[in-house]
């Protein structure tokens, strides 16, 4: 499934709090990916867990604006109930004119 984020632009962070009542009945390893707008003013996005980088950073720069395919950010352990997910803009490509983030979808895929 996917969830909506709340943005906090002053420190270039996106914090997501979501509740999964049925999706994860037990502790599950989940690949977290995003679909986002790529473009000339976009930044570099990275997922964090307990204030530490988790997974790989994703460079959202592109010369022309377009919606990306699913971009894997990393693997997280998800439990039933509340889960916190922190996405941070950690920089920008040298060619980028800004630190933009236009998030389209967050994707959770359980590892079997």
C-alpha positions in Angstrom: 0.0 0.0 0.0 1.0 3.6 0.0 0.6 6.5 2.5 0.6 10.3 2.5 3.5 12.3 3.9 3.5 15.5 5.8 6.3 17.9 4.8 8.5 20.0 6.9 10.4 22.3 4.5 12.5 24.4 6.9 14.9 21.5 7.6 14.2 19.7 4.3 12.6 16.6 6.0 9.6 14.5 5.3 8.3 12.5 8.3 5.6 9.9 7.7 3.6 8.3 10.5 1.3 5.6 9.3 -0.8 2.8 11.0 -1.0 -0.6 9.4 -3.8 -2.5 11.1 -4.0 -5.3 8.7 -1.1 -5.1 6.3 1.5 -6.4 8.8 0.0 -8.8 11.2 3.5 -9.7 12.5 7.0 -8.2 12.2 7.8 -8.1 8.5 10.8 -7.0 6.4 9.6 -4.6 3.8 11.2 -2.9 0.8 10.3 0.7 0.8 10.3 2.6 -2.5 9.0 5.9 -3.7 7.6 7.3 -6.9 8.6 11.0 -7.1 8.8 13.8 -9.7 12.3 14.0 -11.2 13.3 17.4 -12.5 15.8 20.2 -12.7 15.0 21.6 -9.2 14.8 18.3 -7.3 17.1 17.1 -4.4 18.6 13.9 -3.2 16.3 11.8 -0.9 17.4 9.3 1.7 15.5 7.2 4.3 16.6 7.3 7.9 16.0 5.0 10.9 16.8 6.1 14.4 18.7 9.1 13.1 21.0 7.0 11.0 20.9 6.6 7.2 19.1 3.4 6.1 19.5 2.2 2.5 20.7 4.2 -0.5 20.2 7.9 -1.4 18.1 8.6 -4.5 19.1 11.5 -6.8 15.9 13.0 -8.1 17.6 15.4 -10.6 16.6 15.2 -14.3 16.8 17.7 -17.0 13.1 17.4 -17.8 10.3 16.9 -15.2 8.8 13.4 -15.2 7.4 10.9 -12.7 9.9 8.2 -11.8 9.5 4.5 -11.7 9.6 3.0 -8.2 12.9 3.9 -6.6 14.0 1.6 -3.8 15.2 3.4 -0.7 15.9 0.4 1.5 14.5 -2.3 3.8 12.8 -1.6 7.1 11.2 -3.9 9.7 7.5 -3.1 10.0 5.2 -4.1 12.9 1.5 -4.1 13.3 0.3 -0.7 14.4 2.2 2.6 14.3 5.4 2.8 12.2 7.5 5.8 11.7 9.3 6.5 8.4 11.7 9.5 8.0 12.7 10.7 4.6 15.3 13.5 4.4 16.5 15.6 1.5 20.3 15.2 2.1 21.6 17.4 -0.7 21.3 18.1 -4.3 22.9 17.2 -7.6 25.5 19.8 -8.7 23.2 20.5 -11.8 20.1 20.9 -9.7 18.7 24.4 -9.1 17.0 23.5 -5.8 16.2 21.0 -3.1 12.7 20.1 -4.4 10.7 17.0 -3.4 7.4 16.2 -5.2 6.4 12.8 -3.7 3.8 10.8 -5.6 3.7 7.5 -3.7 5.4 5.5 -1.0 5.4 1.8 -1.8 5.7 -1.0 0.8 6.6 -4.5 -0.5 6.8 -7.3 1.9 9.8 -9.6 1.5 8.7 -13.2 1.2 
